[in-house]
Amino acid sequence: MLWSLNRWSVGRVSPILWATCLLLTGVWVQGGEFRLSFLDAQPVLDDTGKLLQQAGFSEPTVQEFKQLVRHHNRSGHRVDLRRFPAPKDGYYAFSGFPDFTNRMTTCFGRTPGDGTINENTLICFDVACLLLRGGGHAAPLLYENFDAKPIVAVSAEREVTPAVLASFRAGVGLLSPANGYEYLVGRPRSEGETQLGLALRAPRRLRAGATDSDHGLRLICADLLQQIKADGFKFPTNAQLGLVFYVDLKRGFIKSDHSFICITQRSRLITVEKTSSTGPFVRAEFGNMDDIALYSSLGQREDTNNPKDVDFGSSVVVTLNENVIGTYR
């Protein structure tokens, strides 16, 4: 079986160069200590499953999530750990973002496959929507009055055309292929999961007069989130949905490129994500939202700062539920 939806396949900028650019342009936010795990230690995976259930995600869904993690890690997560600190209790701890980026050789989303025919597993949206659907979330109004919605089709080369419902609802280029999903999860992707994933992923046309000022980006994002809610989606309350968007003013669209689940536990903000079709599952624990915004948008901001990437020059916005936690131009 062959499929690939590894978004970060165009262009490459080293994390160290990226961090240097952030420092020079004055957008670096000095964060605090944080730690992360690739869920390859069984106690961490079990604790993450317990955490997800406590946040309202159903036990059968959590079991599917754990099965997906074990399958992905069956021959190792393949992240280059040569510069990482020694793990403790299944976690790698960092003193802050400079410490983290200086130890990376590439973004997690660009982690290579294992060289087998099954090297691609699910993408972030499939995993997030599997959990959300198990928590009772849906987007049942997505297809209603579809032609009147500002949903567009955006090719890999960033050509923008009107979306056609028949091809849009197949999810090609937006969600993992149906055969791959069924192989990995052990059942077909439900229509509810498909609608939910497409509502969150759909590129949408910007309104006339949109700008990339900080205020302008927040208005763009607020407009998009209202459209998603109009599709029937309700944001979770016991957890938060994180989304990372490209805002392309030149071509006139906004498009989500990454999703994750965030759960608050005491004073810690814990994110659970799948980073790409070949990238690892990651549980990361932070002390503030600025760090989450920096961490979750790492790959997208590399792209928008890379002259060889199709998204060069776009802006990046990070949200948790309906709150914007990071805007980067």
PAVEX-373922 format. One record per residue: y, x, z of N, C-alpha, C in turn. Coordinates in steps of 0.02 Angstrom, whole numbers, padded with zeros to 5 digits, always signed. Atoms other than C-alpha are relative to their C-alpha. Example, Ala and Ser with C-alpha at 12.3 -4.5 7.8 and 13.67 -1.06 7.14 Angstrom:
# residues 2
-00059+00045+00000-00225+00615+00390+00060+00045+00000
-00059-00042-00003-00053+00684+00357+00055-00039+00037
This chain:
# residues 329
-00059+00042+00000+00000+00000+00000+00062+00044+00000
-00059-00041+00005+00169+00072-00051+00062-00044+00006
-00066+00031+00000+00341+00013+00000+00047+00047+00037
-00048-00043-00034+00501+00096+00056+00067-00036+00003
-00068+00026-00009+00665+00031+00127+00039+00048+00044
-00037-00049-00040+00729+00193+00202+00070+00006-00027
-00069+00004+00024+00915+00160+00183+00032+00069-00007
-00035-00064+00000+00968+00337+00223-00036+00050-00044
+00034-00045+00046+00900+00420+00068+00048+00032-00048
-00050-00027+00046+01062+00461-00023+00047+00046+00037
-00045-00047-00031+01158+00616+00023-00025+00024+00068
+00021-00025-00065+01142+00719+00181+00054+00045+00029
-00049-00041-00035+01266+00791+00305-00030+00017+00067
+00031-00019-00062+01208+00890+00455+00035-00033+00059
-00031+00030-00059+01237+00807+00624+00052+00047+00032
-00047-00047-00029+01325+00966+00682+00066-00003-00038
-00061+00005+00040+01449+00956+00536+00034-00067+00014
-00028+00066-00014+01470+00770+00570+00037+00001+00067
-00032-00002-00065+01509+00804+00753+00065+00040-00003
-00061-00041+00008+01635+00939+00704+00055-00041-00032
-00050+00042+00033+01722+00816+00587+00030-00050+00048
-00025+00048-00049+01735+00689+00727+00049+00033+00048
-00045-00036-00046+01813+00818+00842+00067+00015-00034
-00060-00018+00036+01938+00873+00709+00044-00061-00015
-00039+00060+00017+01989+00695+00664+00019-00041+00061
-00024+00032-00061+02011+00644+00844-00034-00065+00018
+00032+00063-00016+01886+00501+00850-00060+00010+00045
+00056-00012-00046+01761+00583+00966+00015-00032+00067
-00006+00028-00068+01733+00489+01128-00049+00038+00044
+00043-00038-00044+01667+00598+01266-00039-00046+00045
+00041+00045-00038+01522+00502+01338-00033+00035+00059
+00035-00027-00058+01414+00526+01490-00072+00016-00016
+00070-00015+00009+01233+00569+01517-00037-00061-00027
+00044+00054+00022+01102+00466+01427-00068+00029-00014
+00067-00023+00014+00918+00474+01392-00033-00047-00050
+00034+00041+00049+00799+00411+01260-00074+00017-00002
+00072-00009+00007+00614+00389+01225-00021-00028-00068
+00028+00025+00063+00513+00366+01066-00059-00047+00013
+00051+00049-00020+00397+00247+01161-00071+00024-00014
+00067-00028+00010+00251+00365+01135-00036+00014+00065
+00032-00005-00066+00217+00374+01322-00016-00071+00023
+00022+00069-00015+00116+00221+01375+00039-00031+00057
-00039+00032-00053+00209+00193+01540+00069-00023-00023
-00066+00021+00025+00376+00187+01447-00007-00060-00045
+00011+00057+00044+00306+00069+01316-00015-00063+00041
+00016+00057-00043+00234-00044+01451+00062-00026+00036
-00061+00020-00035+00398-00044+01547+00049-00034-00048
-00044+00031+00050+00494-00084+01387-00023-00070-00016
+00027+00067+00011+00378-00230+01354+00018-00047+00057
-00018+00041-00058+00408-00294+01530+00074-00018-00001
-00072+00011+00004+00596-00274+01507+00017-00053-00052
-00012+00048+00053+00593-00373+01344-00021-00071+00022
+00022+00066-00024+00494-00514+01424+00049-00028+00052
-00048+00022-00050+00615-00522+01570+00065-00024-00032
-00061+00019+00035+00756-00539+01442-00010-00063-00043
+00010+00063+00034+00676-00695+01369-00040+00002-00064
+00042-00005+00060+00568-00630+01227-00072-00016+00019
+00065+00027-00019+00398-00714+01225-00053+00055+00005
+00054-00048-00011+00241-00624+01283-00039+00015-00064
+00035-00017+00063+00150-00642+01114+00043+00043-00046
-00045-00040+00042+00303-00572+01025+00004+00072+00026
-00002-00067-00030+00313-00425+01145-00064+00038-00015
+00063-00032+00017+00129-00390+01115+00000+00024-00073
-00007-00021+00070+00164-00385+00928+00044+00061-00006
-00045-00057+00000+00308-00266+00960-00037+00063+00022
+00036-00058-00025+00197-00149+01061-00053+00023-00050
+00048-00018+00051+00064-00155+00926+00034+00039-00057
-00038-00034+00053+00195-00104+00796+00018+00071+00022
-00018-00067-00026+00252+00042+00906-00061+00046-00002
+00060-00042-00001+00075+00105+00930-00023+00019-00070
+00020-00015+00069+00039+00093+00744+00046+00054-00029
-00047-00049+00027+00197+00189+00700-00013+00069+00029
+00009-00065-00034+00158+00326+00827-00072+00025-00003
+00071-00017+00001-00027+00337+00781-00012+00073-00016
+00007-00072+00016-00004+00512+00707+00062+00038+00020
-00061-00032-00024+00158+00555+00798+00062-00029-00031
-00062+00030+00025+00338+00499+00778+00037+00044-00049
-00025-00047+00050+00381+00654+00674+00073+00022+00009
-00068-00023-00013+00554+00680+00751-00003+00075+00016
-00003-00072-00013+00600+00865+00753+00029+00011+00070
-00018-00007-00070+00604+00906+00939+00011+00073+00020
-00002-00071-00016+00621+01095+00927+00060+00018+00044
-00060-00015-00040+00796+01093+01004+00008-00047+00059
-00008+00049-00053+00768+00948+01122-00019+00030+00068
+00021-00022-00066+00756+00974+01310-00071-00023+00013
+00067+00021-00018+00586+00960+01390+00001-00072+00025
+00000+00070-00023+00539+00777+01418-00019-00005+00073
+00018+00016-00068+00525+00703+01590-00017-00073+00004
+00024+00069-00006+00423+00546+01620+00008-00038-00065
-00003+00033+00065+00425+00510+01433+00069-00006-00030
-00069+00005+00023+00614+00528+01412+00030+00070-00013
-00040-00060+00013+00731+00660+01339+00071-00015+00024
-00066+00012-00029+00894+00675+01437+00052+00047-00030
-00054-00039+00030+01061+00735+01365+00062-00007+00044
-00060+00002-00041+01222+00779+01454+00057-00039-00031
-00051+00037+00036+01326+00691+01322-00012+00006-00075
+00012+00000+00072+01347+00669+01135+00003+00069-00032
+00003-00067+00029+01392+00850+01094-00069+00033+00012
+00066-00027-00015+01230+00902+01181-00053-00032-00045
+00048+00036+00042+01134+00768+01084+00003+00022-00073
-00006-00015+00071+01203+00804+00910-00015+00074-00014
+00015-00071+00011+01189+00993+00931-00075+00014+00001
+00072-00010-00003+01003+00972+00961-00037-00034-00059
+00031+00037+00054+00971+00861+00809-00001+00042-00064
+00001-00030+00066+00918+00924+00638+00013-00052-00054
-00016+00055+00045+00937+00753+00555+00002-00064+00041
-00001+00064-00034+00973+00573+00603-00071-00029+00005
+00066+00029-00009+00824+00476+00669-00021-00042-00061
+00015+00042+00058+00836+00359+00519-00024+00039-00060
+00022-00043+00055+00802+00506+00403-00064+00038+00018
+00063-00032-00018+00644+00558+00493-00050-00009-00058
+00046+00006+00058+00516+00597+00355-00062-00040+00017
+00064+00034-00008+00358+00498+00327-00055+00049+00017
+00056-00043-00019+00187+00564+00373-00042+00021-00061
+00034-00022+00060+00135+00590+00192-00059-00043-00020
+00055+00044+00016+00009+00448+00191+00026-00061-00039
-00020+00059+00037+00009+00290+00087+00031-00053+00045
-00027+00049-00048+00054+00192+00245+00057+00029+00041
-00051-00034-00040+00199+00303+00299+00059-00046+00018
-00055+00045-00015+00326+00161+00292-00023-00057+00045
+00013+00057-00044+00325+00038+00436+00060-00047-00006
-00053+00050+00008+00450-00102+00471+00069+00031+00007
-00069-00020-00008+00638-00087+00461+00029-00034+00062
-00030+00024-00063+00757-00124+00605+00008-00076+00002
-00012+00072-00001+00797-00303+00552-00063-00040+00010
+00063+00035-00011+00616-00355+00543-00021+00002+00073
+00020-00007-00070+00584-00289+00717+00046-00042+00045
-00047+00039-00041+00743-00365+00792-00012-00075-00009
+00009+00071+00012+00709-00533+00709-00068-00025+00025
+00064+00018-00031+00527-00534+00764+00011-00016+00074
-00014+00012-00071+00590-00519+00943+00044-00062+00009
-00046+00056-00007+00734-00642+00919-00035-00067-00013
+00035+00063+00015+00622-00774+00840-00046-00019+00058
+00042+00013-00058+00503-00755+00986+00040-00022+00061
-00044+00024-00053+00653-00789+01098+00033-00066-00016
-00025+00066+00017+00688-00954+01010+00060-00001-00047
-00059-00003+00043+00825-00895+00891-00018-00014-00073
+00012+00018+00070+00843-00955+00712+00067-00006-00037
-00059+00011+00041+00965-00980+00568-00018-00055-00051
+00029+00052+00043+00904-01148+00498+00047-00027-00053
-00048+00027+00048+01064-01187+00401+00020+00050-00053
-00019-00054+00046+01068-01027+00298+00003-00024-00072
+00004+00019+00070+01017-01108+00134+00042-00061-00017
-00038+00060+00014+01123-01265+00153+00067+00017-00032
-00063-00011+00037+01270-01273+00031+00009+00074-00018
+00002-00073+00010+01221-01095-00018+00052+00024-00049
-00045-00024+00052+01327-01082-00175+00073+00003+00023
-00069+00000-00025+01486-01115-00074+00012+00057+00049
-00007-00054-00049+01451-00970+00045+00018+00065-00035
-00021-00064+00031+01527-00797+00014-00054+00054+00000
+00055-00048+00001+01355-00716+00008-00006+00030-00069
+00005-00035+00064+01338-00585-00129-00062+00043+00000
+00054-00048+00008+01203-00471-00196+00032+00068-00012
-00026-00068+00006+01238-00284-00177-00058+00046-00017
+00054-00044+00021+01129-00161-00272+00003+00066+00038
+00002-00066-00032+01078+00012-00210+00058+00043-00023
-00056-00039+00027+01217+00081-00321+00067-00033+00018
-00058+00037-00025+01339-00042-00238+00036-00040-00055
-00026+00049+00047+01362-00157-00387-00004-00068+00033
-00004+00063-00035+01416-00327-00322-00002-00058-00051
+00007+00059+00043+01360-00490-00405-00011-00061+00044
+00013+00060-00040+01348-00671-00348-00073-00005+00020
+00069+00008-00023+01192-00706-00244-00030-00063-00031
+00038+00057+00026+01061-00821-00320-00052-00018+00052
+00042+00020-00056+00966-00922-00191-00073+00017-00011
+00071-00011+00012+00795-00906-00273-00020+00072+00012
+00016-00071-00011+00800-00716-00271+00022+00023+00069
-00024-00019-00066+00900-00702-00110-00052-00016+00053
+00045+00020-00053+00772-00797-00007-00066+00039-00001
+00059-00044+00002+00635-00676-00065+00011+00062+00042
-00016-00056-00045+00724-00542+00038-00009+00069-00030
+00010-00066+00031+00699-00402-00089+00061+00045+00012
-00054-00046-00015+00801-00252-00034+00035-00013+00065
-00032+00017-00063+00852-00337+00127-00048+00002+00059
+00051-00001-00051+00690-00354+00226-00061+00039-00026
+00061-00033+00021+00524-00262+00224-00040-00046-00046
+00040+00042+00045+00411-00323+00082-00051-00042+00039
+00043+00047-00035+00304-00472+00131-00070+00027+00012
+00069-00026-00009+00138-00383+00102-00002+00054+00054
-00003-00051-00052+00191-00237+00212+00007-00030+00069
-00009+00034-00064+00248-00354+00349-00065-00029+00024
+00062+00031-00021+00085-00449+00350-00052+00051+00020
+00048-00053-00016-00017-00289+00350+00014+00029+00070
-00017-00032-00063+00077-00218+00499-00002-00047+00060
-00004+00048-00056+00103-00374+00605-00065-00038+00009
+00062+00036-00004-00063-00454+00564+00006-00073-00016
-00012+00069+00020+00013-00617+00503+00058+00001-00050
-00058+00003+00045+00136-00671+00367+00065-00007+00040
-00066+00012-00031+00320-00664+00410+00016-00074-00006
-00015+00072+00000+00370-00840+00459+00065-00014-00038
-00062+00020+00033+00503-00936+00365+00060+00007+00047
-00054-00007-00048+00605-00938+00525+00023+00072+00007
-00019-00071-00004+00601-00748+00538+00036+00021-00063
-00031-00019+00063+00645-00732+00354+00072-00025-00002
-00067+00027+00000+00795-00847+00368+00045+00037+00049
-00038-00036-00050+00852-00760+00526+00020+00069-00025
-00015-00067+00026+00839-00587+00448+00050-00001-00056
-00046+00004+00056+00929-00640+00290+00070-00020+00022
-00066+00019-00025+01070-00723+00387+00036+00060+00029
-00031-00059-00031+01100-00561+00483+00014+00055-00050
-00006-00054+00048+01080-00446+00332+00044-00015-00059
-00033+00019+00063+01167-00543+00194+00068+00033-00009
-00067-00025+00015+01313-00449+00115+00046-00060-00014
-00046+00056+00009+01465-00562+00116+00068+00025-00026
-00063-00017+00032+01624-00559+00014+00058-00002+00050
-00058-00001-00044+01785-00512+00104+00052-00049-00025
-00057+00044+00019+01931-00631+00107+00055+00042-00032
-00057-00033+00031+02084-00588+00004+00048+00025+00054
-00047-00028-00047+02206-00476+00096-00031+00038+00058
+00034-00037-00054+02076-00392+00208+00024+00073+00000
-00022-00069-00008+02129-00222+00276-00049+00037+00046
+00044-00040-00044+02041-00078+00364+00038+00028+00060
-00030-00017-00065+02164-00065+00508-00048-00020+00054
+00045+00019-00054+02082-00080+00677+00000-00076+00008
-00006+00072-00006+02147-00258+00689-00033-00034-00060
+00029+00030+00060+02095-00294+00509-00076+00001+00002
+00073-00004-00004+01917-00234+00538-00027-00050+00050
+00022+00049-00049+01903-00343+00692+00004-00071-00028
-00005+00066+00031+01963-00494+00593-00057-00011-00050
+00055+00004+00049+01836-00458+00455-00065-00015+00036
+00063+00008-00037+01697-00445+00582-00004-00068+00034
-00001+00066-00032+01749-00602+00676-00015-00054-00051
+00013+00048+00053+01748-00697+00512-00074-00001-00019
+00071-00004+00018+01574-00635+00469-00044-00031+00055
+00040+00026-00055+01504-00677+00641+00005-00077+00003
-00006+00072+00002+01573-00853+00624-00043-00030-00056
+00043+00023+00055+01483-00869+00457-00074+00000+00021
+00069-00004-00024+01320-00814+00538-00014-00058+00049
+00008+00056-00046+01345-00943+00676-00002-00066-00038
+00002+00060+00041+01379-01074+00542-00068-00009-00034
+00068+00004+00027+01205-01032+00474-00050-00026+00052
+00041+00029-00053+01139-01101+00639-00023+00050+00052
+00022-00052-00047+01118-00937+00734+00041-00003+00065
-00032-00004-00065+01156-00930+00920-00017+00068+00031
+00011-00066-00028+01177-00760+01000-00037-00005+00066
+00039+00002-00063+01058-00719+01144+00046+00007+00061
-00040-00003-00062+01119-00733+01323-00030+00049+00050
+00031-00046-00047+00992-00631+01423-00004+00071-00027
-00004-00065+00034+01007-00488+01298+00057-00005-00049
-00051+00002+00051+01129-00441+01161-00028+00028-00065
+00018-00025+00066+01106-00415+00975+00053+00049-00023
-00046-00049+00027+01184-00255+00909-00006+00003-00075
-00002-00006+00073+01237-00241+00727+00049+00054-00020
-00044-00051+00028+01313-00099+00626+00014-00018-00072
-00021+00023+00066+01412-00145+00471+00036+00054-00040
-00045-00034+00047+01482-00059+00318+00053-00051-00021
-00053+00040+00028+01651-00130+00267+00028+00037-00060
-00019-00033+00063+01685-00086+00085+00058-00038-00031
-00059+00034+00026+01864-00135+00043+00006+00008-00075
-00007-00014+00072+01856-00056-00130-00040-00051-00041
+00042+00048+00037+01713-00170-00184+00002-00069+00031
-00013+00066-00029+01760-00312-00067-00057-00034+00035
+00054+00032-00037+01609-00341+00044-00011+00033+00068
+00024-00027-00064+01540-00318+00220-00075-00010+00001
+00073+00001+00003+01356-00280+00243-00029+00033+00063
+00031-00030-00059+01251-00252+00399-00054+00049-00022
+00048-00052+00019+01146-00094+00392-00047+00019+00056
+00044-00017-00056+01068-00081+00565+00005-00054+00053
+00001+00049-00054+01016-00195+00707-00042+00027+00058
+00037-00021-00060+00953-00169+00885+00010-00052+00054
-00005+00043-00058+00926-00261+01047+00027+00040+00059
-00029-00034-00059+01028-00216+01202-00009-00044+00061
+00014+00036-00063+00980-00265+01379+00034+00038+00057
-00032-00030-00058+01081-00233+01537-00048-00002+00059
+00043-00005-00059+00980-00173+01686+00038+00041+00052
-00043-00030-00052+01083-00137+01841+00061+00031-00034
-00059-00030+00029+01215-00011+01784-00013+00032-00068
+00019-00032+00062+01123+00042+01626-00002-00050-00057
+00005+00039+00061+01136-00023+01448-00058+00030-00040
+00061-00025+00031+00965-00008+01366-00007-00030-00070
+00009+00023+00069+00944-00019+01177-00072+00012-00022
+00067-00005+00028+00779-00049+01088+00007-00011-00075
-00011+00003+00072+00771-00017+00901-00056+00034-00038
+00037-00038+00051+00674+00037+00748+00053+00029-00045
-00057-00033+00032+00781+00164+00657-00001-00003-00076
+00006+00007+00073+00717+00149+00476-00074-00011-00015
+00071+00013+00016+00556+00118+00380-00045+00059+00018
+00040-00058-00022+00498+00296+00419+00023+00027+00067
-00028-00025-00062+00607+00326+00572-00034-00030+00061
+00036+00020-00061+00548+00306+00752+00026-00063+00032
-00024+00048-00049+00556+00165+00876+00034+00041+00055
-00036-00036-00053+00682+00217+01009+00023-00049+00054
-00032+00031-00057+00726+00157+01182+00050+00050+00027
-00052-00045-00024+00892+00232+01237+00038-00034+00057
-00034+00027-00058+00985+00210+01401+00068+00034+00008
-00068-00025-00001+01174+00227+01414+00038-00026+00061
-00042+00022-00055+01311+00210+01542+00060-00040-00022
-00058+00037+00024+01445+00132+01430-00009-00020-00073
+00006+00027+00067+01470+00038+01267+00026+00049-00053
-00025-00050+00048+01569+00179+01185-00058+00044-00025
+00057-00042+00019+01411+00285+01187-00048-00038-00046
+00044+00040+00044+01309+00143+01111+00030-00003-00070
-00032+00005+00066+01436+00125+00970-00008+00066-00038
+00007-00065+00032+01433+00312+00934-00072+00013-00022
+00071-00013+00014+01244+00324+00942-00026-00044-00057
+00029+00047+00048+01202+00169+00841+00029+00007-00070
-00032-00007+00065+01324+00209+00700-00003+00070-00028
+00002-00071+00021+01280+00393+00682-00016+00007-00074
+00020-00008+00070+01190+00377+00515+00050-00031-00048
-00047+00034+00044+01314+00254+00439+00064+00042-00008
-00062-00040+00005+01463+00366+00480-00012+00066-00036
+00016-00057+00043+01375+00515+00404+00008-00020-00073
-00004+00024+00069+01362+00412+00245+00072-00008-00023
-00069+00015+00021+01543+00356+00242+00044+00062-00002
-00036-00064+00003+01601+00536+00267-00029+00049-00050
+00034-00043+00047+01486+00607+00133+00021-00018-00071
-00024+00016+00068+01569+00617-00041-00056-00015-00050
+00055+00011+00046+01396+00611-00122-00036-00067+00014
+00033+00063-00018+01348+00446-00038+00035-00060-00031
-00029+00060+00031+01374+00275-00117+00048-00036+00047
-00043+00034-00047+01459+00215+00043+00058+00044+00024
-00055-00045-00017+01584+00359+00049+00066-00038+00000
-00065+00032-00004+01754+00296+00107+00000-00068+00031
+00003+00065-00033+01692+00134+00182+00014+00009+00075
-00008-00001-00073+01728+00089+00363-00064-00025+00033
+00059+00020-00038+01598+00057+00498+00023-00039+00061
-00014+00041-00059+01601-00078+00632-00065-00011+00038
+00058+00012-00043+01481-00097+00779+00015-00059+00045
-00008+00057-00043+01457-00260+00873-00058-00007+00048
+00051+00025-00046+01361-00322+01025+00014-00074+00008
-00012+00072+00004+01340-00510+01007+00065-00012-00038
-00062+00014+00037+01516-00569+00960+00056+00048+00017
-00051-00049-00020+01607-00418+01032-00002+00062-00043
-00005-00063+00036+01666-00273+00926+00006+00057+00051
-00001-00056-00047+01628-00112+01021+00018+00066-00033
-00019-00062+00034+01673+00016+00888+00024-00014-00071
-00025+00004+00069+01779+00027+00729+00015+00071-00022
-00008-00069+00024+01777+00186+00624+00019-00001-00073
-00024-00001+00068+01876+00217+00466-00011+00069-00031
